[in-house]
Amino acid sequence: MGTIKPWLAAALLGTAVAFGPAAALAAKDTFSIGAVLEPPHLDPTAGAAAAIDEVVHINVFEGLVRLDERGQIQPLLAESWTVSDDGLTYTFKLHGGVTFHDGTTFDSADVKYSFSRAVAPNSVNAQKGLFAPIKSIETPDPLTVVLTLEKPAGQLLFNLTWGDAVIVAPESAGEAEKTKPVGTGPFTFKEWVKGDRVELVRNDAYWGEKPALASATFKFIADPAAALQAILAGDLDAFSNFPAPENLPQLEADPRFKVAIGTTEGETILAMNNGAKPFNDIRVRRAVAHAIDRQAVIDGQFGYGTPIGSHFAPHAPGYLDLTDRYPYDPDAAKALLTEAGYPDGFKTVLMLPPPPYARRGGEIIAAMLADVGIKAEIVPLEWAQWLDQVFKNKAYGMTIVSHTEPMDISIYARDNYYFNYDNAAFKELMAKIDATTDQAERTALYGDAQRMIAEDSVNAFLFQLPQYGVWNAKVEGLWTDRPFQVNDLTKVHWTE
């Protein structure tokens, strides 16, 4: 190839000295994170799937307020708020200079539009009840929103942290939001390759502190073995809810990775259709509860998880340990079934969504139920099928699912919810809680609520879902605990 002239060699050496080390020291600004479930769409105001929020909430869409990693309410699009002495009026002051990703201006009219849309007769919002206390919405100026309530609602601010309460613009809301989401967040949507990934890029026009990451990719990998290989090969930088807990010891021993076992808001339950035979009989539901060895189910998740006896997170203020209400007792289960008219048991269907905790737990629970005469046919479902058949149409006998919304015991007071639980006394209790602003009194009332649904054995309460975090040891800013269903990328950065 010939020789390099001495002057050219010197110039090339100077270039390497000048630019080589600087380039080598430049921090990486791309990031890839694994997720087990692919969302059915990308509009958090139009679906119940946690997988939607896990991709776009906080990253693409924002609400007036949010939760931080400790589960504390923090300002977001609202820079501040005040509450009247009677608890009926909430006045929010909004940040100025905020725009949506399409360039349209964010102001109080967008808040009024979003909340009014959520409760409209044709609303597809999965959590319309979050907005039920609101009597009226006033917008005295572009940066002020005044919510007037029907009655005091101590849970209102907490409700507004949900993904279902993010703010959307009338210019972009609708069907298009499901595939090309437009929010105010620090990342903008770039591309969704169905069956593979969603790509986000940094919003350089973001109104707040801009993220360190220039781009982030969510890769959907449901298979535990494939998830492990993707992490080991470096194809993924992180997996916030790693689906192969059996491999965590291997990853803990590898200095390339950090393994963090945290908590979630996920109450994992064996849900029963209280509105259909035989589960409309409390004796049958109690029999099911006695037939299940919670610790064995947890051991089937490789020992991770905290037993629960009601629908309440063990780390939440006011938690009651009610796990001894229905101890594992197959003989008691058989006696209750006989009393209910099923001495030989019965047949039912156990519909299982894709997450490993459901599929693994379902096999174990089906065997336990068989020991007391309940023959549960396992029917695996994809997530969209589960949402349609179980959640929407209530065409099921039993299912296993983790409810990852924060402080969501109020779902047992909803009419026509998929449990088909209808208890006027519980509804009255939840209304009393919602109207109570004194924290100590609310905590005591939450204890009453936990006892009531445990006594009614609405569902068989299994365990609190752990957070299996695995990521590159050079990555910082990911959450160990997940107090709500997001993968917050706003503080994620590389240390190299």
Backbone torsions as a table, in degrees:
resi	resn	phi	psi	omega
1	MET	NA	1.1	-179.3
2	GLY	87.1	-171.9	-177.3
3	THR	-115.7	156.4	177.8
4	ILE	-91.9	130.5	178.7
5	LYS	-60.6	143.0	-179.3
6	PRO	-54.0	-41.1	-178.0
7	TRP	-67.2	-32.4	179.7
8	LEU	-72.7	-39.0	177.8
9	ALA	-61.1	-41.2	179.6
10	ALA	-64.8	-40.5	-179.7
11	ALA	-64.8	-41.3	179.8
12	LEU	-65.8	-39.3	178.1
13	LEU	-62.9	-41.8	179.1
14	GLY	-63.1	-39.0	178.5
15	THR	-63.7	-42.4	-179.5
16	ALA	-63.6	-41.3	-179.8
17	VAL	-65.9	-40.6	-175.2
18	ALA	-72.4	-40.2	-170.8
19	PHE	-112.4	-24.4	-175.8
20	GLY	-59.7	-56.3	-178.3
21	PRO	-61.6	-39.3	-179.9
22	ALA	-62.3	-43.5	179.0
23	ALA	-63.8	-39.5	-178.6
24	ALA	-66.0	-30.2	-176.8
25	LEU	-86.8	-8.4	-178.6
26	ALA	-62.3	130.4	-177.5
27	ALA	-69.7	141.9	176.0
28	LYS	-67.0	138.9	-178.1
29	ASP	-128.0	18.6	172.5
30	THR	-112.7	156.2	-173.1
31	PHE	-154.0	137.1	176.7
32	SER	-126.2	134.2	-176.7
33	ILE	-132.8	137.9	-178.3
34	GLY	-89.2	150.1	174.9
35	ALA	-141.0	142.0	-177.8
36	VAL	-71.6	-45.5	-173.1
37	LEU	-106.1	133.9	171.1
38	GLU	-83.7	132.1	-179.4
39	PRO	-66.5	150.0	177.2
40	PRO	-68.7	-27.8	173.7
41	HIS	-161.9	-172.8	-171.8
42	LEU	-121.2	23.7	179.0
43	ASP	-110.1	104.8	-176.8
44	PRO	-68.9	-12.9	178.7
45	THR	-90.2	7.1	-175.1
46	ALA	-137.9	26.6	-179.9
47	GLY	-171.0	153.6	-177.2
48	ALA	-93.2	-8.6	-173.6
49	ALA	-68.6	126.3	177.5
50	ALA	-61.6	-26.5	-177.8
51	ALA	-62.1	-25.1	177.4
52	ILE	-67.1	-53.3	-179.6
53	ASP	-60.4	-34.4	-176.2
54	GLU	-63.1	-22.2	179.0
55	VAL	-99.0	-48.5	-167.0
56	VAL	-106.7	-21.2	-177.9
57	HIS	-69.0	135.3	-175.2
58	ILE	74.2	-41.4	-179.3
59	ASN	-73.4	-49.1	-177.6
60	VAL	-107.8	-44.9	-178.2
61	PHE	-107.6	147.6	178.6
62	GLU	-132.9	152.7	174.5
63	GLY	-109.4	-175.9	176.9
64	LEU	-64.0	-37.3	-179.1
65	VAL	-135.7	170.3	-179.7
66	ARG	-149.0	168.3	171.0
67	LEU	-99.3	145.9	172.4
68	ASP	-95.1	-174.1	-175.2
69	GLU	-63.5	-24.0	179.5
70	ARG	-88.4	0.8	-179.5
71	GLY	81.6	16.5	-179.9
72	GLN	-94.1	142.7	179.9
73	ILE	-73.9	130.3	179.3
74	GLN	-129.0	152.3	177.2
75	PRO	-66.9	153.3	174.8
76	LEU	-138.6	-100.5	176.4
77	LEU	-68.1	-26.1	171.4
78	ALA	-91.7	121.3	-179.8
79	GLU	-79.1	-21.6	178.0
80	SER	-164.1	168.0	177.0
81	TRP	-156.8	157.7	175.1
82	THR	-131.3	152.8	179.5
83	VAL	-123.6	132.5	-179.7
84	SER	-66.4	159.8	-176.8
85	ASP	-59.8	-32.2	-179.5
86	ASP	-85.4	0.2	177.1
87	GLY	73.9	12.6	-174.5
88	LEU	-102.5	-13.0	-176.5
89	THR	-128.6	122.9	176.2
90	TYR	-112.9	122.2	179.6
91	THR	-112.8	117.9	-177.2
92	PHE	-105.5	130.8	171.0
93	LYS	-98.7	123.4	-173.8
94	LEU	-93.4	153.8	172.6
95	HIS	-67.3	139.2	172.8
96	GLY	-91.0	164.5	177.5
97	GLY	74.4	18.3	180.0
98	VAL	-94.9	135.0	175.6
99	THR	-127.6	153.9	171.3
100	PHE	-77.1	166.7	-175.6
101	HIS	-64.2	-21.0	177.4
102	ASP	-89.2	4.9	176.8
103	GLY	94.8	-9.0	179.0
104	THR	-73.6	150.9	-175.0
105	THR	-80.9	137.3	173.0
106	PHE	-89.5	132.3	174.5
107	ASP	-154.5	-172.1	-174.9
108	SER	-61.4	-29.1	179.3
109	ALA	-62.7	-32.5	178.7
110	ASP	-69.8	-35.1	176.6
111	VAL	-65.6	-46.6	178.7
112	LYS	-61.2	-43.4	178.4
113	TYR	-60.4	-46.2	-175.8
114	SER	-63.2	-45.7	-177.6
115	PHE	-72.9	-37.2	177.4
116	SER	-66.3	-39.3	177.9
117	ARG	-64.0	-36.6	-176.9
118	ALA	-64.7	-31.5	-176.3
119	VAL	-105.7	3.8	-179.9
120	ALA	-63.2	155.2	-179.2
121	PRO	-55.4	-33.6	-178.9
122	ASN	-95.9	15.8	-177.6
123	SER	-64.7	142.9	174.9
124	VAL	-109.9	12.7	177.8
125	ASN	-64.9	127.7	-176.1
126	ALA	-74.9	-12.3	-176.2
127	GLN	-128.0	51.2	-179.0
128	LYS	-58.5	-28.0	-178.9
129	GLY	-62.6	-21.4	178.7
130	LEU	-60.4	-29.4	-173.8
131	PHE	-102.2	1.6	-175.0
132	ALA	-57.9	-35.9	-178.1
133	PRO	-67.9	-15.3	-172.4
134	ILE	-77.3	120.9	179.0
135	LYS	-89.0	-42.7	-179.8
136	SER	-151.7	158.1	178.8
137	ILE	-128.6	121.2	179.3
138	GLU	-116.9	147.0	-179.8
139	THR	-128.8	78.1	-175.8
140	PRO	-62.4	-25.6	174.2
141	ASP	-154.9	169.9	-174.1
142	PRO	-59.1	-21.2	-176.3
143	LEU	-115.7	20.0	178.3
144	THR	-133.6	132.6	175.3
145	VAL	-126.6	131.1	178.8
146	VAL	-118.5	117.4	176.5
147	LEU	-101.3	123.2	174.7
148	THR	-106.8	129.6	-174.1
149	LEU	-100.7	155.8	175.1
150	GLU	-66.5	-38.0	179.7
151	LYS	-157.1	162.2	-179.5
152	PRO	-54.5	139.8	-178.9
153	ALA	-135.4	94.8	-176.3
154	GLY	-62.9	-17.7	-176.5
155	GLN	-97.5	2.2	-170.7
156	LEU	-58.8	-51.8	-178.0
157	LEU	-59.5	-40.8	178.5
158	PHE	-61.9	-41.6	178.8
159	ASN	-60.2	-34.8	-176.9
160	LEU	-76.1	-4.4	174.7
161	THR	-83.9	-11.6	-176.6
162	TRP	-69.6	153.8	175.7
163	GLY	-61.5	-27.8	179.7
164	ASP	-68.1	-13.1	-177.7
165	ALA	-108.0	17.2	177.1
166	VAL	-68.1	159.9	-177.1
167	ILE	-96.0	129.4	177.4
168	VAL	-121.5	162.5	-179.4
169	ALA	-103.7	145.0	177.6
170	PRO	-61.3	-25.2	-179.5
171	GLU	-68.4	-26.1	-174.5
172	SER	-122.0	-12.9	-177.4
173	ALA	-67.3	151.4	179.0
174	GLY	127.7	-160.0	-176.1
175	GLU	-59.9	-35.6	-178.1
176	ALA	-63.2	-27.5	-179.5
177	GLU	-62.4	-24.6	-176.9
178	LYS	-70.0	-26.9	-177.6
179	THR	-117.7	-20.3	178.1
180	LYS	-136.3	75.0	-173.2
181	PRO	-66.9	141.3	179.1
182	VAL	-127.7	112.0	179.4
183	GLY	-126.6	-158.1	177.7
184	THR	-114.6	5.8	-168.3
185	GLY	-74.7	177.5	-175.9
186	PRO	-73.4	-11.1	176.1
187	PHE	-124.5	146.0	175.0
188	THR	-109.0	153.0	179.1
189	PHE	-73.9	135.4	176.9
190	LYS	-111.3	-54.5	-173.7
191	GLU	-159.2	146.7	172.2
192	TRP	-124.4	111.7	174.3
193	VAL	-97.0	102.3	-173.6
194	LYS	-56.0	135.4	-179.7
195	GLY	83.2	0.0	-175.6
196	ASP	-136.3	-61.4	-169.9
197	ARG	-160.5	161.4	167.6
198	VAL	-122.8	132.7	-178.8
199	GLU	-111.4	133.9	175.7
200	LEU	-120.7	153.2	175.1
201	VAL	-130.7	156.3	-178.1
202	ARG	-62.5	137.7	176.3
203	ASN	-88.5	98.5	-176.5
204	ASP	-70.7	-11.1	176.4
205	ALA	-100.1	15.3	-175.3
206	TYR	-61.3	141.0	-175.9
207	TRP	-74.2	-24.1	-176.7
208	GLY	-105.6	-154.7	178.8
209	GLU	-70.4	123.6	-176.4
210	LYS	-74.7	142.7	179.9
211	PRO	-70.2	158.1	177.1
212	ALA	-73.1	-28.3	-176.9
213	LEU	-78.3	133.2	174.7
214	ALA	-82.5	-26.8	179.4
215	SER	-155.9	153.9	178.7
216	ALA	-143.8	139.9	-179.6
217	THR	-124.4	128.3	172.4
218	PHE	-96.6	117.6	178.7
219	LYS	-104.1	132.7	-176.6
220	PHE	-98.6	113.0	-177.1
221	ILE	-135.1	104.1	-178.0
222	ALA	-85.3	-28.9	-175.2
223	ASP	-76.5	123.1	-177.6
224	PRO	-59.4	-40.2	-179.6
225	ALA	-65.1	-41.1	179.0
226	ALA	-67.0	-35.9	178.3
227	ALA	-63.7	-43.0	178.1
228	LEU	-61.2	-46.6	-178.4
229	GLN	-63.6	-37.6	179.9
230	ALA	-64.9	-38.4	177.4
231	ILE	-69.3	-47.5	-177.5
232	LEU	-63.1	-36.1	-178.0
233	ALA	-81.2	-8.5	-177.7
234	GLY	80.9	10.6	176.8
235	ASP	-70.6	-23.5	174.5
236	LEU	-121.5	143.4	175.2
237	ASP	-89.2	-19.6	-176.5
238	ALA	-162.1	158.8	170.5
239	PHE	-143.0	106.7	-172.5
240	SER	-76.0	-19.8	178.1
241	ASN	-136.0	68.1	-171.0
242	PHE	-59.2	126.4	-172.8
243	PRO	-85.3	5.1	-176.9
244	ALA	-125.2	68.6	-177.4
245	PRO	-60.1	-22.5	178.1
246	GLU	-64.0	-19.4	-178.9
247	ASN	-98.7	2.2	-178.4
248	LEU	-61.8	-41.0	177.2
249	PRO	-58.0	-38.5	177.7
250	GLN	-62.0	-42.9	-178.5
251	LEU	-72.9	-33.9	177.5
252	GLU	-62.7	-31.9	-178.2
253	ALA	-82.0	-6.3	-177.2
254	ASP	-100.0	115.6	-175.9
255	PRO	-64.4	-10.8	178.9
256	ARG	-72.9	-15.6	-171.4
257	PHE	-126.1	155.2	169.0
258	LYS	-112.4	132.7	176.0
259	VAL	-113.9	125.4	-177.6
260	ALA	-129.9	114.8	177.3
261	ILE	-95.9	113.7	-178.4
262	GLY	-121.9	-166.9	-179.7
263	THR	-110.4	160.6	174.1
264	THR	-132.4	177.6	173.5
265	GLU	-91.3	13.2	-171.5
266	GLY	-83.7	95.2	171.4
267	GLU	-76.7	113.2	-178.0
268	THR	-92.2	123.6	-172.6
269	ILE	-129.9	153.1	163.9
270	LEU	-94.2	97.2	-176.2
271	ALA	-78.9	141.8	178.5
272	MET	-123.6	141.5	-179.7
273	ASN	-78.8	93.4	-175.8
274	ASN	-64.0	-13.8	-178.0
275	GLY	-96.3	3.1	-177.6
276	ALA	-130.4	146.6	176.2
277	LYS	-64.1	146.8	-4.3
278	PRO	-88.4	3.3	-171.5
279	PHE	-79.6	-2.2	173.0
280	ASN	-77.8	-3.5	177.2
281	ASP	-100.8	119.4	-176.5
282	ILE	-60.6	-28.1	179.0
283	ARG	-66.3	-36.0	177.7
284	VAL	-68.2	-43.8	179.9
285	ARG	-63.2	-39.9	177.7
286	ARG	-67.6	-34.0	176.0
287	ALA	-62.7	-43.2	178.2
288	VAL	-60.5	-43.2	-179.7
289	ALA	-61.0	-41.8	179.6
290	HIS	-71.1	-22.1	-176.2
291	ALA	-79.3	-9.8	-172.1
292	ILE	-107.6	128.2	173.6
293	ASP	-93.8	99.8	-176.2
294	ARG	-56.8	-42.0	-176.3
295	GLN	-64.6	-34.9	177.4
296	ALA	-65.8	-36.9	177.4
297	VAL	-65.8	-41.8	178.1
298	ILE	-65.1	-41.5	177.7
299	ASP	-60.7	-31.1	175.9
300	GLY	-68.7	-16.5	172.7
301	GLN	-97.0	22.3	178.0
302	PHE	67.8	31.1	171.6
303	GLY	86.9	0.5	-179.1
304	TYR	-96.4	138.3	179.5
305	GLY	128.5	150.5	-179.7
306	THR	-113.8	125.8	-179.6
307	PRO	-60.5	143.0	175.2
308	ILE	-130.9	152.0	179.2
309	GLY	-117.6	3.3	176.3
310	SER	-157.9	-178.8	-174.8
311	HIS	-92.1	74.7	-177.8
312	PHE	-157.3	137.6	-176.5
313	ALA	-74.6	134.2	-179.8
314	PRO	-59.4	-25.3	-179.1
315	HIS	-88.6	-2.9	-176.0
316	ALA	-84.6	145.6	175.8
317	PRO	-59.3	134.0	178.8
318	GLY	91.2	4.3	179.6
319	TYR	-64.3	137.2	173.7
320	LEU	-114.0	134.7	176.6
321	ASP	-84.6	102.0	-178.4
322	LEU	-110.6	20.7	-176.5
323	THR	-66.3	-18.9	-179.9
324	ASP	-87.4	-0.6	179.7
325	ARG	-66.0	-38.5	177.7
326	TYR	-127.7	78.7	178.0
327	PRO	-66.8	157.8	177.7
328	TYR	-63.1	115.1	-174.6
329	ASP	-154.5	84.5	-178.2
330	PRO	-57.3	-34.5	179.8
331	ASP	-66.2	-41.3	176.9
332	ALA	-64.1	-37.6	178.3
333	ALA	-62.4	-45.4	-179.9
334	LYS	-64.0	-39.6	179.8
335	ALA	-64.0	-40.8	178.8
336	LEU	-66.9	-38.8	177.7
337	LEU	-64.0	-41.7	177.5
338	THR	-62.5	-44.0	179.0
339	GLU	-61.3	-33.6	-179.6
340	ALA	-82.3	-2.3	178.7
341	GLY	96.3	17.9	179.9
342	TYR	-126.6	63.5	-177.9
343	PRO	-62.9	-26.3	179.3
344	ASP	-103.8	12.6	-179.0
345	GLY	80.9	-160.0	-179.6
346	PHE	-161.6	170.8	177.4
347	LYS	-104.6	144.1	176.7
348	THR	-150.3	179.4	179.9
349	VAL	-119.1	132.2	177.4
350	LEU	-110.9	103.8	-176.7
351	MET	-91.3	126.2	-172.7
352	LEU	-118.8	121.3	173.0
353	PRO	-72.1	176.2	-170.3
354	PRO	-69.9	-27.6	-172.1
355	PRO	-54.5	144.4	-178.5
356	PRO	-56.3	-35.6	-179.2
357	TYR	-61.8	-32.5	-179.9
358	ALA	-77.7	-45.2	-177.6
359	ARG	-67.9	-45.3	179.0
360	ARG	-67.6	-47.4	-179.2
361	GLY	-63.3	-34.6	-179.0
362	GLY	-62.6	-40.8	178.9
363	GLU	-62.9	-43.3	-179.3
364	ILE	-66.6	-45.5	-177.7
365	ILE	-67.5	-38.1	178.2
366	ALA	-60.3	-38.5	178.7
367	ALA	-67.4	-40.1	178.1
368	MET	-64.7	-43.0	179.3
369	LEU	-64.0	-36.9	178.9
370	ALA	-62.3	-31.7	-179.7
371	ASP	-64.5	-22.3	179.1
372	VAL	-108.4	8.2	175.2
373	GLY	100.8	-1.9	179.1
374	ILE	-90.5	115.5	-177.5
375	LYS	-97.4	102.9	-176.0
376	ALA	-101.2	111.6	176.7
377	GLU	-78.1	123.3	-179.3
378	ILE	-81.8	127.0	177.9
379	VAL	-123.5	103.5	177.8
380	PRO	-71.5	137.3	179.7
381	LEU	-127.0	147.9	167.4
382	GLU	-76.4	163.7	-173.0
383	TRP	-60.7	-42.9	-179.7
384	ALA	-63.1	-37.2	177.4
385	GLN	-65.5	-41.5	179.7
386	TRP	-62.2	-45.7	180.0
387	LEU	-60.4	-38.0	-178.3
388	ASP	-76.7	-50.9	-172.4
389	GLN	-78.6	-41.3	-175.0
390	VAL	-91.6	-61.4	-172.1
391	PHE	-68.2	-43.2	-175.5
392	LYS	-86.0	-51.7	-172.1
393	ASN	-97.5	-7.6	176.3
394	LYS	55.4	35.3	-179.9
395	ALA	-96.4	72.0	-176.3
396	TYR	-158.6	166.3	172.8
397	GLY	-103.7	-57.2	177.3
398	MET	-137.5	156.9	175.4
399	THR	-154.4	163.5	175.3
400	ILE	-120.0	128.5	179.8
401	VAL	-155.8	153.8	176.9
402	SER	-107.1	123.0	178.4
403	HIS	-89.8	108.5	-170.7
404	THR	-98.8	3.3	176.6
405	GLU	-72.9	144.5	-177.7
406	PRO	-74.2	141.1	173.5
407	MET	45.9	55.6	-170.8
408	ASP	-108.6	27.5	177.9
409	ILE	-61.8	-19.8	179.9
410	SER	-64.5	-15.1	179.5
411	ILE	-62.6	-20.8	179.7
412	TYR	-74.9	-7.5	177.2
413	ALA	-99.0	-0.6	-175.9
414	ARG	-80.2	141.3	174.7
415	ASP	-75.1	138.4	174.4
416	ASN	60.4	25.3	173.9
417	TYR	-73.6	163.3	-167.6
418	TYR	-67.2	-16.7	173.7
419	PHE	-69.8	-25.7	-172.7
420	ASN	60.7	34.4	176.8
421	TYR	-88.6	128.5	-176.5
422	ASP	-135.0	99.1	-177.5
423	ASN	-132.9	108.5	-177.4
424	ALA	-60.1	-37.3	-179.0
425	ALA	-65.1	-38.1	178.5
426	PHE	-68.0	-39.6	178.1
427	LYS	-61.5	-41.5	178.2
428	GLU	-63.8	-39.6	179.5
429	LEU	-64.4	-43.9	179.8
430	MET	-66.6	-35.4	176.5
431	ALA	-64.0	-38.0	178.0
432	LYS	-66.3	-41.9	177.6
433	ILE	-61.2	-44.8	-176.4
434	ASP	-65.3	-28.5	-179.2
435	ALA	-89.1	-0.7	-176.9
436	THR	-100.4	125.8	179.7
437	THR	-102.4	-18.5	177.5
438	ASP	-70.8	121.5	-171.6
439	GLN	-65.8	-39.5	-179.5
440	ALA	-64.8	-39.6	179.1
441	GLU	-68.5	-39.2	177.8
442	ARG	-62.0	-41.6	-179.7
443	THR	-61.1	-44.5	178.9
444	ALA	-63.2	-40.7	179.9
445	LEU	-67.4	-35.6	176.2
446	TYR	-62.7	-33.2	175.1
447	GLY	-62.9	-41.7	177.1
448	ASP	-61.4	-40.4	-179.3
449	ALA	-65.2	-41.7	178.2
450	GLN	-61.0	-43.9	-180.0
451	ARG	-63.5	-39.6	-174.7
452	MET	-64.5	-48.1	-178.1
453	ILE	-73.4	-24.7	174.3
454	ALA	-69.7	-44.3	178.6
455	GLU	-61.6	-39.8	179.4
456	ASP	-77.5	-6.9	-179.4
457	SER	45.3	49.3	-177.7
458	VAL	-54.4	-48.1	175.9
459	ASN	-133.9	168.6	171.7
460	ALA	-91.5	115.3	-175.2
461	PHE	-87.7	124.7	-169.7
462	LEU	-101.7	-74.3	-175.8
463	PHE	-159.0	160.8	174.6
464	GLN	-84.9	125.0	-175.7
465	LEU	-66.8	126.8	176.9
466	PRO	-79.4	164.2	174.3
467	GLN	-104.9	113.2	179.0
468	TYR	-95.7	96.4	-179.7
469	GLY	-97.2	130.5	175.4
470	VAL	-135.8	126.7	177.0
471	TRP	-153.2	164.3	177.9
472	ASN	-55.3	134.9	-175.6
473	ALA	-63.5	-15.9	179.3
474	LYS	-90.9	0.9	179.5
475	VAL	-95.3	135.1	174.5
476	GLU	-129.0	158.0	175.2
477	GLY	103.7	-5.8	175.1
478	LEU	-81.4	153.8	-178.3
479	TRP	-85.1	135.5	171.3
480	THR	-77.9	-47.4	175.1
481	ASP	-97.5	153.7	179.8
482	ARG	-128.6	92.6	-177.8
483	PRO	-74.5	-10.7	168.7
484	PHE	-153.2	169.2	-162.7
485	GLN	-84.9	70.7	177.6
486	VAL	-135.3	158.1	164.9
487	ASN	-113.2	87.4	-175.1
488	ASP	-73.2	113.1	-177.7
489	LEU	-101.0	5.9	-171.7
490	THR	-65.2	-27.4	-178.0
491	LYS	-111.6	5.0	-176.7
492	VAL	-72.4	134.4	178.7
493	HIS	-156.3	163.4	177.6
494	TRP	-96.6	144.7	-179.4
495	THR	-94.7	-10.8	-178.9
496	GLU	-72.6	NA	NA
